[in-house]
């Protein structure tokens, strides 16, 4: 189970609803910049950054818990494209 983490927007000190957190994380996954996400979601860029940090920590914790003893004999990697 993923630990529940409270995310606050420093402007109004309220907990972000799950739908808003999902929207922000979805935009990150789609490749939007943190600054553009903060404009679209009407959140502080610090809140967006904090959410990304917390999501990364939660993903790391979940990976450590579930895949601790995974053994791979072959690893195949595809190309990763990035356009800037």
PDB file of N, CA, C and O in Angstrom:
ATOM      1  N   UNK A   1       0.836  -1.174   0.000  1.00  0.00           N
ATOM      2  CA  UNK A   1       0.000   0.000   0.000  1.00  0.00           C
ATOM      3  C   UNK A   1       0.881   1.238   0.000  1.00  0.00           C
ATOM      4  O   UNK A   1       1.847   1.320   0.760  1.00  0.00           O
ATOM      5  N   UNK A   2       0.553   2.191  -0.843  1.00  0.00           N
ATOM      6  CA  UNK A   2       1.323   3.427  -0.939  1.00  0.00           C
ATOM      7  C   UNK A   2       0.986   4.317   0.257  1.00  0.00           C
ATOM      8  O   UNK A   2      -0.188   4.542   0.550  1.00  0.00           O
ATOM      9  N   UNK A   3       2.013   4.826   0.950  1.00  0.00           N
ATOM     10  CA  UNK A   3       1.722   5.692   2.091  1.00  0.00           C
ATOM     11  C   UNK A   3       1.039   6.977   1.641  1.00  0.00           C
ATOM     12  O   UNK A   3       1.384   7.548   0.607  1.00  0.00           O
ATOM     13  N   UNK A   4       0.067   7.424   2.429  1.00  0.00           N
ATOM     14  CA  UNK A   4      -0.636   8.649   2.093  1.00  0.00           C
ATOM     15  C   UNK A   4       0.218   9.840   2.502  1.00  0.00           C
ATOM     16  O   UNK A   4       0.702   9.917   3.632  1.00  0.00           O
ATOM     17  N   UNK A   5       0.392  10.752   1.580  1.00  0.00           N
ATOM     18  CA  UNK A   5       1.185  11.938   1.844  1.00  0.00           C
ATOM     19  C   UNK A   5       0.302  13.160   1.635  1.00  0.00           C
ATOM     20  O   UNK A   5      -0.465  13.229   0.674  1.00  0.00           O
ATOM     21  N   UNK A   6       0.414  14.095   2.519  1.00  0.00           N
ATOM     22  CA  UNK A   6      -0.379  15.309   2.433  1.00  0.00           C
ATOM     23  C   UNK A   6       0.397  16.335   1.618  1.00  0.00           C
ATOM     24  O   UNK A   6       1.571  16.586   1.889  1.00  0.00           O
ATOM     25  N   UNK A   7      -0.251  16.925   0.626  1.00  0.00           N
ATOM     26  CA  UNK A   7       0.350  17.961  -0.198  1.00  0.00           C
ATOM     27  C   UNK A   7      -0.415  19.254   0.051  1.00  0.00           C
ATOM     28  O   UNK A   7      -1.645  19.279  -0.009  1.00  0.00           O
ATOM     29  N   UNK A   8       0.301  20.299   0.323  1.00  0.00           N
ATOM     30  CA  UNK A   8      -0.340  21.578   0.601  1.00  0.00           C
ATOM     31  C   UNK A   8       0.122  22.627  -0.387  1.00  0.00           C
ATOM     32  O   UNK A   8       1.280  22.635  -0.803  1.00  0.00           O
ATOM     33  N   UNK A   9      -0.783  23.507  -0.760  1.00  0.00           N
ATOM     34  CA  UNK A   9      -0.445  24.677  -1.544  1.00  0.00           C
ATOM     35  C   UNK A   9      -0.162  25.788  -0.546  1.00  0.00           C
ATOM     36  O   UNK A   9      -1.006  26.102   0.293  1.00  0.00           O
ATOM     37  N   UNK A  10       1.015  26.381  -0.633  1.00  0.00           N
ATOM     38  CA  UNK A  10       1.418  27.375   0.347  1.00  0.00           C
ATOM     39  C   UNK A  10       0.552  28.635   0.298  1.00  0.00           C
ATOM     40  O   UNK A  10       0.498  29.379   1.278  1.00  0.00           O
ATOM     41  N   UNK A  11      -0.128  28.887  -0.831  1.00  0.00           N
ATOM     42  CA  UNK A  11      -0.946  30.097  -0.940  1.00  0.00           C
ATOM     43  C   UNK A  11      -2.163  30.038  -0.047  1.00  0.00           C
ATOM     44  O   UNK A  11      -2.520  31.039   0.574  1.00  0.00           O
ATOM     45  N   UNK A  12      -2.808  28.888   0.031  1.00  0.00           N
ATOM     46  CA  UNK A  12      -4.033  28.826   0.829  1.00  0.00           C
ATOM     47  C   UNK A  12      -4.025  27.709   1.870  1.00  0.00           C
ATOM     48  O   UNK A  12      -5.019  27.514   2.570  1.00  0.00           O
ATOM     49  N   UNK A  13      -2.924  26.978   1.979  1.00  0.00           N
ATOM     50  CA  UNK A  13      -2.739  25.954   3.021  1.00  0.00           C
ATOM     51  C   UNK A  13      -3.876  24.936   3.093  1.00  0.00           C
ATOM     52  O   UNK A  13      -4.313  24.574   4.185  1.00  0.00           O
ATOM     53  N   UNK A  14      -4.353  24.475   1.946  1.00  0.00           N
ATOM     54  CA  UNK A  14      -5.364  23.418   1.937  1.00  0.00           C
ATOM     55  C   UNK A  14      -4.774  22.182   1.270  1.00  0.00           C
ATOM     56  O   UNK A  14      -3.880  22.281   0.429  1.00  0.00           O
ATOM     57  N   UNK A  15      -5.280  21.038   1.651  1.00  0.00           N
ATOM     58  CA  UNK A  15      -4.826  19.798   1.039  1.00  0.00           C
ATOM     59  C   UNK A  15      -5.348  19.743  -0.390  1.00  0.00           C
ATOM     60  O   UNK A  15      -6.510  20.052  -0.655  1.00  0.00           O
ATOM     61  N   UNK A  16      -4.473  19.345  -1.304  1.00  0.00           N
ATOM     62  CA  UNK A  16      -4.898  19.218  -2.697  1.00  0.00           C
ATOM     63  C   UNK A  16      -5.802  18.003  -2.854  1.00  0.00           C
ATOM     64  O   UNK A  16      -5.481  16.923  -2.357  1.00  0.00           O
ATOM     65  N   UNK A  17      -6.916  18.168  -3.530  1.00  0.00           N
ATOM     66  CA  UNK A  17      -7.788  17.011  -3.778  1.00  0.00           C
ATOM     67  C   UNK A  17      -7.087  15.987  -4.680  1.00  0.00           C
ATOM     68  O   UNK A  17      -6.185  16.328  -5.446  1.00  0.00           O
ATOM     69  N   UNK A  18      -7.510  14.758  -4.573  1.00  0.00           N
ATOM     70  CA  UNK A  18      -6.923  13.684  -5.363  1.00  0.00           C
ATOM     71  C   UNK A  18      -7.007  13.981  -6.855  1.00  0.00           C
ATOM     72  O   UNK A  18      -6.061  13.697  -7.590  1.00  0.00           O
ATOM     73  N   UNK A  19      -8.121  14.549  -7.317  1.00  0.00           N
ATOM     74  CA  UNK A  19      -8.286  14.849  -8.742  1.00  0.00           C
ATOM     75  C   UNK A  19      -7.242  15.861  -9.212  1.00  0.00           C
ATOM     76  O   UNK A  19      -6.715  15.738 -10.318  1.00  0.00           O
ATOM     77  N   UNK A  20      -6.942  16.852  -8.388  1.00  0.00           N
ATOM     78  CA  UNK A  20      -5.952  17.873  -8.749  1.00  0.00           C
ATOM     79  C   UNK A  20      -4.546  17.269  -8.779  1.00  0.00           C
ATOM     80  O   UNK A  20      -3.755  17.568  -9.674  1.00  0.00           O
ATOM     81  N   UNK A  21      -4.239  16.415  -7.793  1.00  0.00           N
ATOM     82  CA  UNK A  21      -2.937  15.748  -7.792  1.00  0.00           C
ATOM     83  C   UNK A  21      -2.784  14.851  -9.012  1.00  0.00           C
ATOM     84  O   UNK A  21      -1.721  14.807  -9.631  1.00  0.00           O
ATOM     85  N   UNK A  22      -3.853  14.136  -9.355  1.00  0.00           N
ATOM     86  CA  UNK A  22      -3.818  13.262 -10.540  1.00  0.00           C
ATOM     87  C   UNK A  22      -3.628  14.081 -11.809  1.00  0.00           C
ATOM     88  O   UNK A  22      -2.885  13.676 -12.703  1.00  0.00           O
ATOM     89  N   UNK A  23      -4.292  15.229 -11.894  1.00  0.00           N
ATOM     90  CA  UNK A  23      -4.151  16.100 -13.060  1.00  0.00           C
ATOM     91  C   UNK A  23      -2.706  16.569 -13.207  1.00  0.00           C
ATOM     92  O   UNK A  23      -2.145  16.526 -14.302  1.00  0.00           O
ATOM     93  N   UNK A  24      -2.109  17.012 -12.117  1.00  0.00           N
ATOM     94  CA  UNK A  24      -0.738  17.513 -12.155  1.00  0.00           C
ATOM     95  C   UNK A  24       0.236  16.404 -12.533  1.00  0.00           C
ATOM     96  O   UNK A  24       1.110  16.614 -13.374  1.00  0.00           O
ATOM     97  N   UNK A  25       0.102  15.230 -11.926  1.00  0.00           N
ATOM     98  CA  UNK A  25       1.000  14.123 -12.247  1.00  0.00           C
ATOM     99  C   UNK A  25       0.811  13.647 -13.678  1.00  0.00           C
ATOM    100  O   UNK A  25       1.782  13.277 -14.338  1.00  0.00           O
ATOM    101  N   UNK A  26      -0.431  13.650 -14.168  1.00  0.00           N
ATOM    102  CA  UNK A  26      -0.690  13.270 -15.551  1.00  0.00           C
ATOM    103  C   UNK A  26      -0.008  14.239 -16.516  1.00  0.00           C
ATOM    104  O   UNK A  26       0.560  13.821 -17.525  1.00  0.00           O
ATOM    105  N   UNK A  27      -0.067  15.529 -16.203  1.00  0.00           N
ATOM    106  CA  UNK A  27       0.585  16.516 -17.064  1.00  0.00           C
ATOM    107  C   UNK A  27       2.106  16.325 -17.048  1.00  0.00           C
ATOM    108  O   UNK A  27       2.763  16.520 -18.071  1.00  0.00           O
ATOM    109  N   UNK A  28       2.662  15.948 -15.907  1.00  0.00           N
ATOM    110  CA  UNK A  28       4.100  15.690 -15.830  1.00  0.00           C
ATOM    111  C   UNK A  28       4.479  14.500 -16.694  1.00  0.00           C
ATOM    112  O   UNK A  28       5.470  14.539 -17.423  1.00  0.00           O
ATOM    113  N   UNK A  29       3.679  13.439 -16.606  1.00  0.00           N
ATOM    114  CA  UNK A  29       3.948  12.239 -17.395  1.00  0.00           C
ATOM    115  C   UNK A  29       3.857  12.539 -18.889  1.00  0.00           C
ATOM    116  O   UNK A  29       4.593  11.961 -19.688  1.00  0.00           O
ATOM    117  N   UNK A  30       2.960  13.436 -19.259  1.00  0.00           N
ATOM    118  CA  UNK A  30       2.789  13.800 -20.665  1.00  0.00           C
ATOM    119  C   UNK A  30       3.899  14.724 -21.174  1.00  0.00           C
ATOM    120  O   UNK A  30       3.983  14.990 -22.373  1.00  0.00           O
ATOM    121  N   UNK A  31       4.750  15.212 -20.263  1.00  0.00           N
ATOM    122  CA  UNK A  31       5.906  16.000 -20.700  1.00  0.00           C
ATOM    123  C   UNK A  31       5.774  17.498 -20.549  1.00  0.00           C
ATOM    124  O   UNK A  31       6.607  18.241 -21.069  1.00  0.00           O
ATOM    125  N   UNK A  32       4.755  17.963 -19.855  1.00  0.00           N
ATOM    126  CA  UNK A  32       4.614  19.400 -19.644  1.00  0.00           C
ATOM    127  C   UNK A  32       5.658  19.881 -18.645  1.00  0.00           C
ATOM    128  O   UNK A  32       6.076  19.137 -17.757  1.00  0.00           O
ATOM    129  N   UNK A  33       6.066  21.119 -18.802  1.00  0.00           N
ATOM    130  CA  UNK A  33       7.057  21.679 -17.880  1.00  0.00           C
ATOM    131  C   UNK A  33       6.383  22.046 -16.557  1.00  0.00           C
ATOM    132  O   UNK A  33       5.187  22.336 -16.530  1.00  0.00           O
ATOM    133  N   UNK A  34       7.141  22.034 -15.471  1.00  0.00           N
ATOM    134  CA  UNK A  34       6.558  22.406 -14.171  1.00  0.00           C
ATOM    135  C   UNK A  34       5.937  23.805 -14.171  1.00  0.00           C
ATOM    136  O   UNK A  34       4.903  24.022 -13.540  1.00  0.00           O
ATOM    137  N   UNK A  35       6.555  24.744 -14.866  1.00  0.00           N
ATOM    138  CA  UNK A  35       6.009  26.100 -14.899  1.00  0.00           C
ATOM    139  C   UNK A  35       4.672  26.152 -15.642  1.00  0.00           C
ATOM    140  O   UNK A  35       3.748  26.843 -15.214  1.00  0.00           O
ATOM    141  N   UNK A  36       4.573  25.419 -16.755  1.00  0.00           N
ATOM    142  CA  UNK A  36       3.300  25.406 -17.481  1.00  0.00           C
ATOM    143  C   UNK A  36       2.221  24.675 -16.683  1.00  0.00           C
ATOM    144  O   UNK A  36       1.051  25.053 -16.725  1.00  0.00           O
ATOM    145  N   UNK A  37       2.616  23.633 -15.960  1.00  0.00           N
ATOM    146  CA  UNK A  37       1.661  22.925 -15.113  1.00  0.00           C
ATOM    147  C   UNK A  37       1.141  23.843 -14.027  1.00  0.00           C
ATOM    148  O   UNK A  37      -0.053  23.836 -13.728  1.00  0.00           O
ATOM    149  N   UNK A  38       2.026  24.637 -13.429  1.00  0.00           N
ATOM    150  CA  UNK A  38       1.587  25.547 -12.370  1.00  0.00           C
ATOM    151  C   UNK A  38       0.611  26.589 -12.903  1.00  0.00           C
ATOM    152  O   UNK A  38      -0.305  26.998 -12.190  1.00  0.00           O
ATOM    153  N   UNK A  39       0.796  27.023 -14.148  1.00  0.00           N
ATOM    154  CA  UNK A  39      -0.150  27.985 -14.744  1.00  0.00           C
ATOM    155  C   UNK A  39      -1.500  27.336 -15.027  1.00  0.00           C
ATOM    156  O   UNK A  39      -2.544  27.893 -14.689  1.00  0.00           O
ATOM    157  N   UNK A  40      -1.477  26.156 -15.649  1.00  0.00           N
ATOM    158  CA  UNK A  40      -2.725  25.486 -16.031  1.00  0.00           C
ATOM    159  C   UNK A  40      -3.508  25.029 -14.797  1.00  0.00           C
ATOM    160  O   UNK A  40      -4.728  25.180 -14.743  1.00  0.00           O
ATOM    161  N   UNK A  41      -2.812  24.477 -13.818  1.00  0.00           N
ATOM    162  CA  UNK A  41      -3.475  23.942 -12.626  1.00  0.00           C
ATOM    163  C   UNK A  41      -3.737  25.023 -11.579  1.00  0.00           C
ATOM    164  O   UNK A  41      -4.384  24.757 -10.566  1.00  0.00           O
ATOM    165  N   UNK A  42      -3.243  26.232 -11.812  1.00  0.00           N
ATOM    166  CA  UNK A  42      -3.396  27.354 -10.884  1.00  0.00           C
ATOM    167  C   UNK A  42      -2.837  27.006  -9.509  1.00  0.00           C
ATOM    168  O   UNK A  42      -3.479  27.232  -8.484  1.00  0.00           O
ATOM    169  N   UNK A  43      -1.621  26.451  -9.512  1.00  0.00           N
ATOM    170  CA  UNK A  43      -0.915  26.081  -8.294  1.00  0.00           C
ATOM    171  C   UNK A  43       0.460  26.721  -8.314  1.00  0.00           C
ATOM    172  O   UNK A  43       0.984  27.051  -9.378  1.00  0.00           O
ATOM    173  N   UNK A  44       1.034  26.894  -7.151  1.00  0.00           N
ATOM    174  CA  UNK A  44       2.397  27.395  -7.037  1.00  0.00           C
ATOM    175  C   UNK A  44       3.364  26.386  -7.662  1.00  0.00           C
ATOM    176  O   UNK A  44       3.139  25.178  -7.585  1.00  0.00           O
ATOM    177  N   UNK A  45       4.431  26.880  -8.276  1.00  0.00           N
ATOM    178  CA  UNK A  45       5.422  25.975  -8.855  1.00  0.00           C
ATOM    179  C   UNK A  45       6.091  25.153  -7.756  1.00  0.00           C
ATOM    180  O   UNK A  45       6.544  24.035  -8.003  1.00  0.00           O
ATOM    181  N   UNK A  46       6.152  25.703  -6.548  1.00  0.00           N
ATOM    182  CA  UNK A  46       6.715  24.953  -5.423  1.00  0.00           C
ATOM    183  C   UNK A  46       5.828  23.764  -5.062  1.00  0.00           C
ATOM    184  O   UNK A  46       6.331  22.703  -4.692  1.00  0.00           O
ATOM    185  N   UNK A  47       4.512  23.939  -5.167  1.00  0.00           N
ATOM    186  CA  UNK A  47       3.585  22.847  -4.905  1.00  0.00           C
ATOM    187  C   UNK A  47       3.746  21.749  -5.951  1.00  0.00           C
ATOM    188  O   UNK A  47       3.751  20.563  -5.621  1.00  0.00           O
ATOM    189  N   UNK A  48       3.879  22.151  -7.210  1.00  0.00           N
ATOM    190  CA  UNK A  48       4.071  21.187  -8.297  1.00  0.00           C
ATOM    191  C   UNK A  48       5.370  20.411  -8.089  1.00  0.00           C
ATOM    192  O   UNK A  48       5.406  19.193  -8.265  1.00  0.00           O
ATOM    193  N   UNK A  49       6.427  21.115  -7.718  1.00  0.00           N
ATOM    194  CA  UNK A  49       7.718  20.465  -7.477  1.00  0.00           C
ATOM    195  C   UNK A  49       7.641  19.518  -6.287  1.00  0.00           C
ATOM    196  O   UNK A  49       8.169  18.407  -6.339  1.00  0.00           O
ATOM    197  N   UNK A  50       6.990  19.951  -5.223  1.00  0.00           N
ATOM    198  CA  UNK A  50       6.838  19.111  -4.029  1.00  0.00           C
ATOM    199  C   UNK A  50       6.040  17.846  -4.355  1.00  0.00           C
ATOM    200  O   UNK A  50       6.369  16.757  -3.884  1.00  0.00           O
ATOM    201  N   UNK A  51       4.997  17.997  -5.157  1.00  0.00           N
ATOM    202  CA  UNK A  51       4.202  16.835  -5.555  1.00  0.00           C
ATOM    203  C   UNK A  51       5.051  15.855  -6.351  1.00  0.00           C
ATOM    204  O   UNK A  51       4.945  14.646  -6.149  1.00  0.00           O
ATOM    205  N   UNK A  52       5.886  16.351  -7.246  1.00  0.00           N
ATOM    206  CA  UNK A  52       6.770  15.486  -8.023  1.00  0.00           C
ATOM    207  C   UNK A  52       7.760  14.764  -7.110  1.00  0.00           C
ATOM    208  O   UNK A  52       8.002  13.568  -7.278  1.00  0.00           O
ATOM    209  N   UNK A  53       8.332  15.484  -6.147  1.00  0.00           N
ATOM    210  CA  UNK A  53       9.266  14.854  -5.211  1.00  0.00           C
ATOM    211  C   UNK A  53       8.579  13.765  -4.395  1.00  0.00           C
ATOM    212  O   UNK A  53       9.121  12.672  -4.231  1.00  0.00           O
ATOM    213  N   UNK A  54       7.385  14.063  -3.884  1.00  0.00           N
ATOM    214  CA  UNK A  54       6.656  13.075  -3.083  1.00  0.00           C
ATOM    215  C   UNK A  54       6.241  11.868  -3.911  1.00  0.00           C
ATOM    216  O   UNK A  54       6.282  10.737  -3.424  1.00  0.00           O
ATOM    217  N   UNK A  55       5.840  12.099  -5.163  1.00  0.00           N
ATOM    218  CA  UNK A  55       5.466  10.983  -6.034  1.00  0.00           C
ATOM    219  C   UNK A  55       6.680  10.103  -6.326  1.00  0.00           C
ATOM    220  O   UNK A  55       6.565   8.879  -6.368  1.00  0.00           O
ATOM    221  N   UNK A  56       7.834  10.718  -6.526  1.00  0.00           N
ATOM    222  CA  UNK A  56       9.059   9.958  -6.757  1.00  0.00           C
ATOM    223  C   UNK A  56       9.449   9.128  -5.551  1.00  0.00           C
ATOM    224  O   UNK A  56       9.854   7.974  -5.693  1.00  0.00           O
ATOM    225  N   UNK A  57       9.328   9.713  -4.349  1.00  0.00           N
ATOM    226  CA  UNK A  57       9.638   8.968  -3.132  1.00  0.00           C
ATOM    227  C   UNK A  57       8.671   7.804  -2.931  1.00  0.00           C
ATOM    228  O   UNK A  57       9.080   6.712  -2.537  1.00  0.00           O
ATOM    229  N   UNK A  58       7.388   8.041  -3.204  1.00  0.00           N
ATOM    230  CA  UNK A  58       6.394   6.974  -3.059  1.00  0.00           C
ATOM    231  C   UNK A  58       6.653   5.858  -4.066  1.00  0.00           C
ATOM    232  O   UNK A  58       6.520   4.680  -3.733  1.00  0.00           O
ATOM    233  N   UNK A  59       7.021   6.222  -5.296  1.00  0.00           N
ATOM    234  CA  UNK A  59       7.318   5.214  -6.315  1.00  0.00           C
ATOM    235  C   UNK A  59       8.557   4.407  -5.931  1.00  0.00           C
ATOM    236  O   UNK A  59       8.594   3.190  -6.118  1.00  0.00           O
ATOM    237  N   UNK A  60       9.561   5.083  -5.398  1.00  0.00           N
ATOM    238  CA  UNK A  60      10.770   4.396  -4.965  1.00  0.00           C
ATOM    239  C   UNK A  60      10.460   3.422  -3.830  1.00  0.00           C
ATOM    240  O   UNK A  60      10.908   2.276  -3.843  1.00  0.00           O
ATOM    241  N   UNK A  61       9.686   3.893  -2.847  1.00  0.00           N
ATOM    242  CA  UNK A  61       9.317   3.031  -1.720  1.00  0.00           C
ATOM    243  C   UNK A  61       8.531   1.811  -2.182  1.00  0.00           C
ATOM    244  O   UNK A  61       8.780   0.697  -1.720  1.00  0.00           O
ATOM    245  N   UNK A  62       7.583   2.018  -3.093  1.00  0.00           N
ATOM    246  CA  UNK A  62       6.784   0.911  -3.621  1.00  0.00           C
ATOM    247  C   UNK A  62       7.660  -0.069  -4.396  1.00  0.00           C
ATOM    248  O   UNK A  62       7.511  -1.284  -4.257  1.00  0.00           O
ATOM    249  N   UNK A  63       8.570   0.457  -5.209  1.00  0.00           N
ATOM    250  CA  UNK A  63       9.470  -0.406  -5.977  1.00  0.00           C
ATOM    251  C   UNK A  63      10.361  -1.222  -5.047  1.00  0.00           C
ATOM    252  O   UNK A  63      10.547  -2.419  -5.262  1.00  0.00           O
ATOM    253  N   UNK A  64      10.910  -0.588  -4.020  1.00  0.00           N
ATOM    254  CA  UNK A  64      11.752  -1.297  -3.066  1.00  0.00           C
ATOM    255  C   UNK A  64      10.971  -2.396  -2.343  1.00  0.00           C
ATOM    256  O   UNK A  64      11.505  -3.469  -2.061  1.00  0.00           O
ATOM    257  N   UNK A  65       9.712  -2.117  -2.052  1.00  0.00           N
ATOM    258  CA  UNK A  65       8.890  -3.093  -1.336  1.00  0.00           C
ATOM    259  C   UNK A  65       8.508  -4.279  -2.224  1.00  0.00           C
ATOM    260  O   UNK A  65       8.546  -5.422  -1.769  1.00  0.00           O
ATOM    261  N   UNK A  66       8.147  -4.029  -3.468  1.00  0.00           N
ATOM    262  CA  UNK A  66       7.610  -5.076  -4.336  1.00  0.00           C
ATOM    263  C   UNK A  66       8.681  -5.819  -5.142  1.00  0.00           C
ATOM    264  O   UNK A  66       8.552  -7.023  -5.366  1.00  0.00           O
ATOM    265  N   UNK A  67       9.722  -5.130  -5.575  1.00  0.00           N
ATOM    266  CA  UNK A  67      10.709  -5.736  -6.472  1.00  0.00           C
ATOM    267  C   UNK A  67      12.070  -5.920  -5.817  1.00  0.00           C
ATOM    268  O   UNK A  67      13.096  -5.840  -6.493  1.00  0.00           O
ATOM    269  N   UNK A  68      12.092  -6.156  -4.561  1.00  0.00           N
ATOM    270  CA  UNK A  68      13.347  -6.242  -3.827  1.00  0.00           C
ATOM    271  C   UNK A  68      14.212  -7.402  -4.301  1.00  0.00           C
ATOM    272  O   UNK A  68      15.433  -7.265  -4.384  1.00  0.00           O
ATOM    273  N   UNK A  69      13.609  -8.528  -4.609  1.00  0.00           N
ATOM    274  CA  UNK A  69      14.395  -9.713  -4.957  1.00  0.00           C
ATOM    275  C   UNK A  69      14.246 -10.115  -6.421  1.00  0.00           C
ATOM    276  O   UNK A  69      14.396 -11.288  -6.763  1.00  0.00           O
ATOM    277  N   UNK A  70      13.953  -9.152  -7.276  1.00  0.00           N
ATOM    278  CA  UNK A  70      13.799  -9.455  -8.698  1.00  0.00           C
ATOM    279  C   UNK A  70      15.161  -9.757  -9.317  1.00  0.00           C
ATOM    280  O   UNK A  70      16.143  -9.055  -9.075  1.00  0.00           O
ATOM    281  N   UNK A  71      15.194 -10.815 -10.119  1.00  0.00           N
ATOM    282  CA  UNK A  71      16.423 -11.207 -10.801  1.00  0.00           C
ATOM    283  C   UNK A  71      16.156 -11.166 -12.291  1.00  0.00           C
ATOM    284  O   UNK A  71      15.154 -11.701 -12.764  1.00  0.00           O
ATOM    285  N   UNK A  72      17.052 -10.532 -13.030  1.00  0.00           N
ATOM    286  CA  UNK A  72      16.883 -10.438 -14.483  1.00  0.00           C
ATOM    287  C   UNK A  72      18.058 -11.115 -15.170  1.00  0.00           C
ATOM    288  O   UNK A  72      19.216 -10.828 -14.866  1.00  0.00           O
ATOM    289  N   UNK A  73      17.753 -12.016 -16.098  1.00  0.00           N
ATOM    290  CA  UNK A  73      18.825 -12.658 -16.849  1.00  0.00           C
ATOM    291  C   UNK A  73      19.103 -11.888 -18.137  1.00  0.00           C
ATOM    292  O   UNK A  73      20.233 -11.871 -18.623  1.00  0.00           O
ATOM    293  N   UNK A  74      18.068 -11.250 -18.688  1.00  0.00           N
ATOM    294  CA  UNK A  74      18.224 -10.432 -19.886  1.00  0.00           C
ATOM    295  C   UNK A  74      17.440  -9.144 -19.685  1.00  0.00           C
ATOM    296  O   UNK A  74      16.331  -9.149 -19.151  1.00  0.00           O
ATOM    297  N   UNK A  75      18.033  -8.053 -20.118  1.00  0.00           N
ATOM    298  CA  UNK A  75      17.356  -6.756 -20.059  1.00  0.00           C
ATOM    299  C   UNK A  75      17.384  -6.162 -21.450  1.00  0.00           C
ATOM    300  O   UNK A  75      18.456  -6.003 -22.034  1.00  0.00           O
ATOM    301  N   UNK A  76      16.228  -5.832 -21.986  1.00  0.00           N
ATOM    302  CA  UNK A  76      16.135  -5.208 -23.302  1.00  0.00           C
ATOM    303  C   UNK A  76      15.676  -3.768 -23.119  1.00  0.00           C
ATOM    304  O   UNK A  76      14.716  -3.491 -22.399  1.00  0.00           O
ATOM    305  N   UNK A  77      16.369  -2.869 -23.776  1.00  0.00           N
ATOM    306  CA  UNK A  77      16.017  -1.448 -23.694  1.00  0.00           C
ATOM    307  C   UNK A  77      15.771  -0.922 -25.096  1.00  0.00           C
ATOM    308  O   UNK A  77      16.510  -1.223 -26.034  1.00  0.00           O
ATOM    309  N   UNK A  78      14.734  -0.142 -25.214  1.00  0.00           N
ATOM    310  CA  UNK A  78      14.422   0.507 -26.472  1.00  0.00           C
ATOM    311  C   UNK A  78      15.029   1.906 -26.443  1.00  0.00           C
ATOM    312  O   UNK A  78      15.490   2.372 -25.401  1.00  0.00           O
ATOM    313  N   UNK A  79      15.026   2.563 -27.587  1.00  0.00           N
ATOM    314  CA  UNK A  79      15.562   3.922 -27.655  1.00  0.00           C
ATOM    315  C   UNK A  79      14.645   4.879 -26.914  1.00  0.00           C
ATOM    316  O   UNK A  79      13.426   4.713 -26.902  1.00  0.00           O
ATOM    317  N   UNK A  80      15.241   5.863 -26.307  1.00  0.00           N
ATOM    318  CA  UNK A  80      14.479   6.914 -25.660  1.00  0.00           C
ATOM    319  C   UNK A  80      14.731   8.196 -26.448  1.00  0.00           C
ATOM    320  O   UNK A  80      15.875   8.614 -26.629  1.00  0.00           O
ATOM    321  N   UNK A  81      13.653   8.810 -26.909  1.00  0.00           N
ATOM    322  CA  UNK A  81      13.766  10.031 -27.695  1.00  0.00           C
ATOM    323  C   UNK A  81      13.411  11.222 -26.835  1.00  0.00           C
ATOM    324  O   UNK A  81      12.479  11.180 -26.033  1.00  0.00           O
ATOM    325  N   UNK A  82      14.161  12.269 -27.015  1.00  0.00           N
ATOM    326  CA  UNK A  82      13.872  13.504 -26.283  1.00  0.00           C
ATOM    327  C   UNK A  82      14.108  14.670 -27.223  1.00  0.00           C
ATOM    328  O   UNK A  82      15.161  14.759 -27.855  1.00  0.00           O
ATOM    329  N   UNK A  83      13.155  15.548 -27.317  1.00  0.00           N
ATOM    330  CA  UNK A  83      13.277  16.733 -28.151  1.00  0.00           C
ATOM    331  C   UNK A  83      13.183  17.961 -27.273  1.00  0.00           C
ATOM    332  O   UNK A  83      12.237  18.105 -26.499  1.00  0.00           O
ATOM    333  N   UNK A  84      14.137  18.830 -27.387  1.00  0.00           N
ATOM    334  CA  UNK A  84      14.124  20.055 -26.580  1.00  0.00           C
ATOM    335  C   UNK A  84      14.205  21.269 -27.458  1.00  0.00           C
ATOM    336  O   UNK A  84      14.206  22.394 -26.958  1.00  0.00           O
TER     337      UNK A  84
END
